């Protein structure tokens, strides 16, 4: 159970970062890497 919780927590953090990065960046979501 502990390993499953750690994996879920890591996925949640990755999802939060992927969601917040385009919002914080002035570039569009699809082109935020090219800027």
Secondary structure, DSSP 4 states (H G I P E B T S, - for coil): -HHHHHHHHHHHHHHHHHHHHHHHSSS-TTTTTT-
